[in-house]
Amino acid sequence: MEKNVIEASKRSVTGKKVSVLRREGKLPGVVYGHKFTSEPIVMDSKAATKVLNSVTSSSIVTLVIDGEEHAALVREKQRDYIRNQFIHIDFQAVSQTEKIRTKVGITLTGFAPAVKDFNGVVVEGIDSIEVEALPKDLPEQFVIDVSHLANIGDAIYVKDIAVPANVEVMDSPEERIVLIASPAAEEVEPEPAAAEGEVVEPEVIEKGKKDEDAEDDGK
């Protein structure tokens, strides 16, 4: 398997000055974890983004900090969605000899016959499964084939997944991954009309503003 390598160096610039690094094509981040003192780092944005776009939450990344290699998981990717670019990355350093817990994403594949034969609707449940394993044994993803779901009510649960012997699933076996429902089950009932004379309070949508860590995370 090809290694996912990201070159980085220790970072002394923090606070609002981090935005200067971004304008210079740099991507700030932080590393923490197993026997590792939390360390601010900086990467080349273009090179790091290429790797980050290809890894999952359970992919082991080789983080090379000033020439020293560290095995790590990508724990958080902060993104500026307007500019479509990463603005901060959290890495967790891991030991290759100690088990860790992480979530492995689920990908559905195939076509369920019940959709065509009975106008069934594919209803997705959980989109990831928490597992515990050595870093080298972590699955990149769980690929779930739905092509055997032939009838309304057919479903796939965590207990139905073939998991490697050296990987322990932490979620309940009864957690549902996907279900074929009848079209009627997907219909949304209209809200009851207010009684005559009843005052209906307007819906208030809170417009929160995310901390300015998106630009000046201070990490």
Secondary structure, 3 states (H helix, E strand, C coil): CCCEEEEEEECCCCHHHHHHHHHCCEEEEEEEECCEEEEEEEEEHHHHHHHHCCCCCCCEEEEEECCEEEEEEEEEEEEECCCCEEEEEEEEECCCCCCEEEEEEEEEECCCHHHHHHCCEEEECCCEEEEEECHHHCCCCEEEECCCCCCCCCEEEHHHCCCCCCCEECCCCCCEEEEEECHHHHCCCCCCCCCCCCCCCCCCCCCCCCCCHHHHCCC
